[in-house]
Amino acid sequence: MNTRCTSSQLYRQLGGVLAIDLLNENGNKFANYYYCNLQSGEYQEYLYHFMEQFDCNPSIYHVEDSWDNYFYMGQAIDSEYEHWLENNR
């Protein structure tokens, strides 16, 4: 059985919901900062990083779900998380 999956595959397995109880306190704060501001519903830095990196025509949903794309975004997220930690200690 293959236990590796991309983030979009995991997201689908979770029913399309990244619930608050799946992350620790720091993880939830970072997710709110980087992915979507839960108070305003506005997308944050992640979407901008994603759209800068990939050809999103005709939409962001048409970007290939590949390991190369997964690893690229993983590096971007790790870098952003380190930056966030430095400014939120």
C-alpha positions in Angstrom: 0.0 0.0 0.0 1.3 3.4 -0.9 1.1 5.8 2.1 2.5 8.8 0.3 0.2 11.3 -1.2 0.4 14.9 -2.3 -1.2 17.6 -0.3 -4.2 17.8 -2.7 -4.7 14.1 -2.4 -4.7 14.4 1.4 -7.0 17.3 1.3 -9.5 15.2 -0.7 -9.1 12.3 1.8 -10.0 14.7 4.5 -13.2 15.6 2.7 -11.9 19.0 1.5 -11.6 20.4 5.0 -8.5 21.4 6.9 -10.2 21.4 10.3 -8.8 23.2 13.3 -8.4 20.0 15.3 -5.9 18.6 12.7 -3.2 21.2 13.6 -1.6 22.3 16.8 -2.0 25.9 18.0 1.0 27.2 16.1 -0.1 25.3 13.0 -3.6 26.9 13.2 -2.1 30.4 13.6 0.2 29.9 10.6 -2.6 28.4 8.5 -4.8 31.4 9.3 -1.9 33.8 8.3 -0.7 32.0 5.2 -3.7 30.3 3.7 -6.9 32.2 4.6 -7.8 34.8 7.1 -10.7 33.1 8.9 -12.0 36.5 10.1 -12.2 38.2 6.7 -12.3 35.1 4.4 -9.6 36.7 2.3 -6.9 34.5 0.8 -3.4 35.3 2.0 0.1 34.7 0.8 -0.2 31.0 -0.3 -2.5 31.8 -3.2 -0.2 34.5 -4.4 2.8 32.2 -4.2 0.9 29.5 -6.1 -0.2 31.8 -8.9 3.3 33.3 -9.3 4.8 29.8 -9.7 2.3 28.0 -11.9 0.5 28.6 -15.2 -3.1 28.9 -13.8 -4.9 29.0 -17.1 -7.8 28.5 -17.2 -7.8 28.3 -13.4 -5.8 27.3 -10.4 -7.6 23.9 -10.5 -5.9 23.0 -13.7 -2.3 23.0 -12.3 -0.9 19.5 -12.5 -1.0 17.5 -9.2 2.6 16.3 -9.4 5.5 15.6 -7.0 7.6 18.4 -8.6 4.8 20.9 -7.9 4.3 19.4 -4.4 8.0 19.7 -3.6 8.2 23.2 -5.0 5.3 24.5 -2.9 6.6 22.5 0.1 9.8 24.5 0.0 7.9 27.8 -0.4 5.7 26.9 2.6 8.6 25.8 4.8 10.4 29.1 4.0 7.3 31.1 4.8 6.8 29.2 8.0 10.3 29.9 9.2 9.9 33.6 8.4 6.5 33.5 10.2 8.1 31.8 13.3 10.9 34.4 13.5 8.3 37.2 13.6 5.8 35.5 15.9 7.8 34.2 18.8 
